[in-house]
Amino acid sequence: MAGRRRSILVLLLLGLAAVACAAPPGPAAATTATAATALRPLTDVLVFSKTAGFRHSSIPTGVAAITELGRANGVRVTATEDAGQFTAESLARYQAVVWLSTTGDVLNVEQQAAFEAYLNDGGGYVGVHAAADTEYDWPWYEGLVGAWFADHPPANEARVRTEDRTNPATQDLAEPWIATDEWYQFRTNPRSTVRVLQSRQSTGYTGALAGDRPITWCHDYSGGRAFYTALGHTEQMWSDPNFRLLLWGGIRVAARSVTADCRPVAPPAVTVVGLIATVNRRLVAAENAGAAPLIANRGALGPWERFDLLRVAPGRIALRAQANGRLVCAEAAGAAPLIANRDAVGAWETFDVVRNPDGTVSLRSAANGRYVVAEAGGAGSLIANRTAIGPWEKFVVVDGDLTAVPL
């Protein structure tokens, strides 16, 4: 009898094991399966360039460039201006759809629904330049592109600042990247909902978002992935090696053929300030637009005397010259004068704020623990080489009205 009970128990245990094997995977198994199938081959890309408003002369150049990039990478590129291609059956062929400087209302309601379903099923969207000037009566599309176009100054030269070099679209770009293009201003700042990859640095540009100028970003949206860049207005841009790397990388990111983190990143708090050396009451300038060391010798607050103050940690800041968009560095670990020539925040670009009893502040380089001094009473370059705070090591931080700003 005991033997029979043992046999029945064994059979029950085997049955439970079989059920467990046949059961749907739990969260851990599902996560592993998702990770294993997250990447997919990139074989087909659709380039859509229909316009119902302004038409960019660079569209044919862009189509040719993307086709050439596809051919070089073994990917079929299909170009169309036929909105009738936006059906479930047609879109299913493509891992990414590039909206190349589209403008105005380019899809009807049924076509919009088909594209929404395509994204919901994991599709990829790539918006180029005027893709942000498209479909203003379709709120879902605003969320997809990230932000709608507002205005732009005449095409001019500016520096493209890469904020994120971990992304496949930006990791191989050369620095510095100085480009001439039509620099878009957007109706809203997308930074809180997207992963900003690049911003622009230029002087003399005004507008509601003049202090923060994202131009390239990616984000996961509605089950799919979106990549957008405001670059691509001029024909010349399409032959720029950096832009071609950026765009092809963006297509791969949107298609999920490479691993990319497109989650938003909270930026450091930024305040635009000037620095006055108390010893001579002169403003610190990124001398020669940042090509020469900083010096406290200016009497007025202009673009060369304005700095973005980045609060990188409690009591710790970095300074970015608005004249050239470069970070101030305690050059040679503080052994050489400060100069605005760096692209990323590190120990040499970070300063601890020391608040003095008289209301002034002193800046101590995180690289060497030495205080920044207005050398020779402000007649010489700023350098982080002092071990104690005296009158030459004290500064007042001011806003655009030369009013002291508490730190």
C-alpha positions as CSV (number, residue, x, y, z in Angstrom):
1,M,0.0,0.0,0.0
2,A,2.8,2.4,0.9
3,G,4.5,1.5,-2.4
4,R,1.4,2.4,-4.3
5,R,1.1,5.8,-2.5
6,R,4.7,6.5,-3.4
7,S,4.0,5.7,-7.1
8,I,1.0,8.0,-7.1
9,L,3.1,10.8,-5.5
10,V,5.8,10.4,-8.1
11,L,3.2,10.5,-10.9
12,L,1.7,13.7,-9.4
13,L,5.1,15.4,-9.2
14,L,5.9,14.5,-12.8
15,G,2.5,15.9,-13.9
16,L,3.2,19.2,-12.0
17,A,6.6,19.4,-13.6
18,A,5.1,18.9,-17.1
19,V,2.5,21.7,-16.4
20,A,5.3,24.0,-15.2
21,C,7.2,23.4,-18.4
22,A,4.2,24.1,-20.5
23,A,3.1,27.2,-18.6
24,P,3.8,30.6,-20.1
25,P,7.1,32.2,-19.1
26,G,7.2,34.3,-16.0
27,P,8.5,37.9,-16.0
28,A,12.1,36.9,-15.9
29,A,11.7,34.5,-18.8
30,A,9.7,37.0,-20.8
31,T,12.4,39.6,-20.2
32,T,15.1,37.3,-21.5
33,A,13.0,36.4,-24.6
34,T,12.4,40.1,-25.3
35,A,16.1,40.9,-25.0
36,A,17.0,38.1,-27.3
37,T,14.5,39.2,-30.0
38,A,15.0,43.0,-29.5
39,L,17.4,43.4,-32.4
40,R,16.2,42.7,-36.0
41,P,17.9,42.7,-39.3
42,L,17.7,45.9,-41.3
43,T,16.7,45.0,-44.9
44,D,14.2,47.6,-46.2
45,V,13.7,51.3,-45.7
46,L,10.9,53.5,-47.1
47,V,11.8,57.2,-47.8
48,F,8.6,59.3,-47.9
49,S,9.0,62.9,-49.2
50,K,5.5,64.2,-50.0
51,T,5.0,67.9,-49.4
52,A,1.8,69.9,-49.1
53,G,3.6,73.1,-48.1
54,F,7.1,74.5,-48.6
55,R,9.2,72.1,-50.7
56,H,13.0,71.9,-50.0
57,S,15.2,71.8,-53.0
58,S,17.5,69.3,-51.1
59,I,14.9,66.5,-51.2
60,P,16.3,64.8,-54.4
61,T,19.8,65.1,-52.9
62,G,18.5,63.5,-49.7
63,V,16.8,60.6,-51.5
64,A,20.0,59.9,-53.5
65,A,22.1,60.0,-50.4
66,I,19.9,57.6,-48.4
67,T,19.7,55.3,-51.4
68,E,23.5,55.3,-51.7
69,L,23.9,54.6,-48.0
70,G,21.4,51.7,-48.2
71,R,23.3,50.2,-51.2
72,A,26.6,50.5,-49.3
73,N,25.1,48.7,-46.4
74,G,23.1,46.0,-48.2
75,V,19.7,47.6,-47.5
76,R,16.9,48.1,-50.0
77,V,15.7,51.7,-50.1
78,T,12.3,52.6,-51.7
79,A,11.5,56.3,-52.3
80,T,8.0,57.5,-52.7
81,E,5.7,60.5,-52.6
82,D,2.6,58.4,-52.8
83,A,0.7,58.5,-49.5
84,G,-1.2,55.5,-50.8
85,Q,1.8,53.4,-49.7
86,F,0.7,53.9,-46.1
87,T,-1.3,50.7,-45.7
88,A,-0.8,47.8,-43.3
89,E,0.3,45.5,-46.1
90,S,2.8,47.9,-47.6
91,L,4.3,49.3,-44.4
92,A,4.9,45.7,-43.0
93,R,7.8,45.4,-45.5
94,Y,9.9,48.1,-43.8
95,Q,11.9,48.3,-40.6
96,A,12.0,52.1,-40.8
97,V,10.2,54.9,-42.6
98,V,12.1,58.1,-43.3
99,W,10.0,61.3,-43.5
100,L,12.3,63.4,-45.6
101,S,11.5,67.1,-45.2
102,T,7.8,66.4,-45.5
103,T,5.5,69.5,-45.0
104,G,1.9,70.1,-44.3
105,D,-0.9,67.6,-44.3
106,V,0.4,64.6,-46.2
107,L,-1.7,61.7,-45.0
108,N,-5.5,61.2,-44.8
109,V,-7.2,59.7,-41.8
110,E,-7.0,56.0,-43.0
111,Q,-3.3,56.4,-43.8
112,Q,-2.6,58.0,-40.4
113,A,-4.3,55.0,-38.8
114,A,-2.2,52.6,-40.8
115,F,1.0,54.4,-39.7
116,E,-0.1,54.4,-36.1
117,A,-0.7,50.7,-36.3
118,Y,2.8,50.3,-37.9
119,L,4.4,52.0,-34.9
120,N,2.3,50.1,-32.5
121,D,3.7,46.9,-34.0
122,G,7.3,48.0,-33.4
123,G,8.0,50.1,-36.5
124,G,10.6,52.7,-36.9
125,Y,10.2,56.4,-37.7
126,V,13.0,58.8,-38.9
127,G,12.2,62.4,-39.2
128,V,14.5,64.7,-41.2
129,H,14.4,68.5,-41.0
130,A,10.9,69.7,-42.1
131,A,9.3,66.5,-40.9
132,A,8.7,68.7,-37.8
133,D,6.8,71.1,-40.1
134,T,4.2,68.4,-40.9
135,E,0.7,67.2,-39.8
136,Y,-0.2,70.0,-37.4
137,D,-3.7,68.6,-37.0
138,W,-2.6,65.2,-35.9
139,P,-1.6,65.3,-32.2
140,W,-0.2,61.7,-32.2
141,Y,2.3,62.8,-34.8
142,E,3.5,65.7,-32.6
143,G,4.3,63.1,-29.9
144,L,6.1,61.0,-32.5
145,V,8.3,63.7,-34.0
146,G,9.0,65.1,-30.5
147,A,8.2,68.8,-31.3
148,W,6.7,70.9,-34.0
149,F,8.6,73.5,-35.9
150,A,8.2,77.2,-34.9
151,D,10.6,79.3,-36.8
152,H,14.2,79.7,-37.9
153,P,16.8,82.4,-38.6
154,P,18.5,82.6,-42.1
155,A,20.8,79.7,-42.7
156,N,24.1,80.3,-40.8
157,E,27.1,78.6,-39.5
158,A,27.0,77.0,-36.0
159,R,28.6,74.3,-34.0
160,V,26.8,71.0,-33.6
161,R,27.4,69.9,-30.0
162,T,27.0,66.1,-29.5
163,E,25.6,65.5,-26.0
164,D,25.4,61.7,-26.0
165,R,28.2,59.7,-27.5
166,T,26.8,56.3,-26.4
167,N,24.3,56.3,-29.2
168,P,25.1,54.4,-32.4
169,A,24.1,57.5,-34.4
170,T,26.6,59.8,-32.7
171,Q,29.4,57.6,-31.3
172,D,31.6,58.0,-34.4
173,L,31.1,61.7,-35.2
174,A,34.2,63.8,-35.6
175,E,34.7,66.9,-33.4
176,P,34.4,69.8,-33.8
177,W,31.5,69.8,-36.2
178,I,30.9,73.2,-37.6
179,A,28.0,73.3,-40.1
180,T,25.9,75.7,-42.1
181,D,22.2,74.9,-42.1
182,E,18.8,76.2,-41.3
183,W,18.6,75.9,-37.5
184,Y,15.1,75.2,-36.3
185,Q,13.4,76.6,-33.3
186,F,10.6,74.4,-31.9
187,R,7.2,75.2,-30.4
188,T,8.1,73.2,-27.3
189,N,11.3,71.9,-25.8
190,P,11.2,68.1,-26.3
191,R,14.0,67.4,-23.8
192,S,11.7,66.0,-21.0
193,T,10.3,63.3,-23.3
194,V,13.2,62.3,-25.6
195,R,16.8,61.4,-25.4
196,V,18.6,64.5,-26.7
197,L,21.7,63.5,-28.7
198,Q,22.8,66.8,-30.2
199,S,22.2,70.5,-29.6
200,R,23.4,73.6,-31.5
201,Q,25.7,76.3,-30.3
202,S,25.5,79.7,-32.0
203,T,25.6,83.3,-31.0
204,G,23.0,86.0,-31.6
205,Y,20.1,83.6,-31.8
206,T,17.0,84.8,-29.9
207,G,13.7,83.2,-29.1
208,A,11.8,81.4,-26.4
209,L,14.2,78.5,-26.3
210,A,17.4,80.4,-26.9
211,G,19.1,78.9,-23.9
212,D,18.5,75.3,-24.9
213,R,18.6,74.2,-28.5
214,P,18.1,70.4,-29.1
215,I,18.4,69.4,-32.7
216,T,18.7,65.6,-32.7
217,W,17.0,63.1,-30.5
218,C,15.4,59.7,-30.2
219,H,12.7,58.1,-28.1
220,D,10.5,55.1,-27.8
221,Y,6.9,55.9,-28.8
222,S,3.6,54.0,-29.1
223,G,5.3,50.6,-29.3
224,G,7.9,51.7,-31.9
225,R,11.0,54.0,-32.0
226,A,11.5,57.5,-33.4
227,F,14.6,59.3,-34.4
228,Y,14.6,63.0,-35.5
229,T,17.2,65.5,-36.7
230,A,16.6,69.1,-37.6
231,L,19.7,69.0,-39.9
232,G,19.4,68.5,-43.7
233,H,18.1,71.8,-45.1
234,T,21.0,72.4,-47.5
235,E,22.2,70.2,-50.4
236,Q,25.7,70.5,-49.0
237,M,24.7,68.9,-45.7
238,W,23.9,65.6,-47.5
239,S,27.6,65.3,-48.5
240,D,28.9,66.0,-45.0
241,P,30.5,62.8,-43.7
242,N,29.2,63.5,-40.2
243,F,25.6,64.0,-41.3
244,R,25.7,60.8,-43.3
245,L,27.0,58.9,-40.3
246,L,24.4,60.5,-38.1
247,L,21.5,59.7,-40.4
248,W,22.4,56.2,-41.2
249,G,23.0,55.6,-37.5
250,G,19.5,57.1,-36.8
251,I,17.9,54.8,-39.3
252,R,19.5,51.8,-37.6
253,V,18.4,53.1,-34.2
254,A,14.8,53.6,-35.3
255,A,14.7,50.1,-37.0
256,R,16.1,48.5,-33.8
257,S,18.9,46.8,-35.7
258,V,21.3,48.1,-33.1
259,T,21.1,48.6,-29.3
260,A,20.4,52.1,-28.2
261,D,19.1,53.8,-25.1
262,C,16.5,56.4,-26.0
263,R,15.2,57.1,-22.6
264,P,15.1,60.8,-21.6
265,V,17.9,62.1,-19.5
266,A,17.4,65.0,-17.1
267,P,19.8,67.7,-18.0
268,P,21.9,69.6,-15.4
269,A,20.2,72.8,-14.3
270,V,21.6,75.7,-16.4
271,T,21.7,79.4,-15.6
272,V,23.3,82.0,-17.9
273,V,25.7,84.1,-15.9
274,G,28.7,86.4,-15.9
275,L,31.6,86.4,-13.5
276,I,33.1,89.6,-12.1
277,A,36.5,89.6,-10.5
278,T,36.2,91.6,-7.2
279,V,39.8,92.7,-7.4
280,N,39.2,94.9,-10.5
281,R,35.4,94.8,-11.0
282,R,35.9,93.5,-14.5
283,L,34.0,90.7,-16.2
284,V,35.6,87.4,-17.1
285,A,35.7,86.8,-20.9
286,A,36.3,83.7,-23.0
287,E,39.1,85.6,-24.7
288,N,39.2,85.4,-28.5
289,A,35.9,83.4,-28.5
290,G,37.5,80.7,-26.4
291,A,40.6,80.2,-28.4
292,A,42.7,82.0,-25.8
293,P,42.7,81.7,-21.9
294,L,40.0,83.4,-19.8
295,I,40.8,86.8,-18.6
296,A,39.0,89.3,-16.3
297,N,39.3,92.5,-18.4
298,R,35.9,93.3,-19.8
299,G,33.5,96.2,-18.9
300,A,30.3,94.9,-20.6
301,L,28.4,91.7,-20.7
302,G,28.3,90.3,-24.2
303,P,28.4,86.8,-25.8
304,W,32.1,86.4,-24.9
305,E,31.4,87.2,-21.2
306,R,28.3,84.9,-20.8
307,F,28.6,81.4,-19.5
308,D,26.1,78.6,-19.1
309,L,26.4,77.6,-15.4
310,L,25.7,73.8,-15.2
311,R,24.9,72.5,-11.7
312,V,26.4,69.1,-12.1
313,A,26.1,68.2,-8.4
314,P,25.3,69.9,-5.1
315,G,27.9,72.6,-4.7
316,R,29.7,71.7,-7.9
317,I,29.4,73.5,-11.3
318,A,30.8,73.6,-14.8
319,L,30.9,76.7,-17.0
320,R,30.2,76.6,-20.7
321,A,31.1,79.6,-22.8
322,Q,28.2,80.8,-24.9
323,A,30.6,82.2,-27.4
324,N,31.7,78.8,-28.6
325,G,29.7,76.3,-26.6
326,R,32.8,74.8,-25.1
327,L,33.4,74.0,-21.4
328,V,35.9,75.9,-19.3
329,C,38.8,73.6,-18.3
330,A,41.5,73.9,-15.7
331,E,44.1,73.2,-18.4
332,A,46.9,70.8,-17.6
333,A,45.2,69.9,-14.3
334,G,45.4,73.6,-13.3
335,A,49.0,74.1,-14.2
336,A,48.0,76.3,-17.2
337,P,45.4,79.1,-17.5
338,L,41.7,78.3,-17.8
339,I,40.4,78.0,-21.4
340,A,37.0,77.2,-22.9
341,N,37.9,74.3,-25.2
342,R,36.3,71.1,-23.9
343,D,33.3,69.1,-25.0
344,A,32.5,67.0,-21.9
345,V,32.3,67.5,-18.2
346,G,35.1,65.8,-16.3
347,A,37.3,66.5,-13.3
348,W,39.2,69.2,-15.2
349,E,36.0,71.0,-16.2
350,T,34.4,70.9,-12.7
351,F,34.6,73.5,-9.9
352,D,33.5,73.4,-6.3
353,V,31.7,76.6,-5.2
354,V,33.0,78.1,-2.0
355,R,30.8,80.8,-0.5
356,N,32.7,83.5,1.3
357,P,31.4,85.5,4.3
358,D,31.4,88.8,2.2
359,G,28.9,87.4,-0.3
360,T,31.5,86.5,-3.0
361,V,32.3,83.1,-4.2
362,S,35.5,81.3,-5.0
363,L,36.0,78.4,-7.4
364,R,38.1,75.4,-6.5
365,S,39.1,73.1,-9.3
366,A,38.1,69.5,-8.8
367,A,41.1,68.5,-10.7
368,N,43.7,69.8,-8.3
369,G,41.9,71.3,-5.3
370,R,43.4,74.7,-6.1
371,Y,41.5,78.0,-6.3
372,V,40.9,80.0,-9.5
373,V,42.7,83.4,-9.4
374,A,42.4,86.5,-11.5
375,E,46.1,86.5,-12.0
376,A,48.0,89.8,-11.8
377,G,44.9,91.6,-10.5
378,G,42.9,90.6,-13.6
379,A,45.6,91.7,-16.0
380,G,46.7,88.1,-16.6
381,S,44.8,84.9,-17.5
382,L,42.7,83.0,-14.9
383,I,44.4,80.0,-13.5
384,A,43.6,77.4,-10.8
385,N,46.8,77.4,-8.8
386,R,46.1,79.0,-5.4
387,T,46.0,77.2,-2.1
388,A,44.2,80.0,-0.1
389,I,41.4,82.5,-0.8
390,G,42.5,86.1,-1.0
391,P,41.0,89.1,-2.9
392,W,42.3,87.8,-6.2
393,E,40.4,84.5,-5.8
394,K,37.0,86.1,-5.2
395,F,34.2,86.5,-7.8
396,V,30.7,87.8,-8.0
397,V,28.2,85.8,-10.2
398,V,25.8,88.0,-12.0
399,D,22.8,87.7,-14.3
400,G,22.2,89.6,-17.6
401,D,21.4,92.8,-15.6
402,L,24.6,92.5,-13.7
403,T,22.7,91.6,-10.6
404,A,24.4,89.2,-8.2
405,V,23.1,85.6,-8.4
406,P,23.2,83.5,-5.2
407,L,24.8,80.0,-5.7
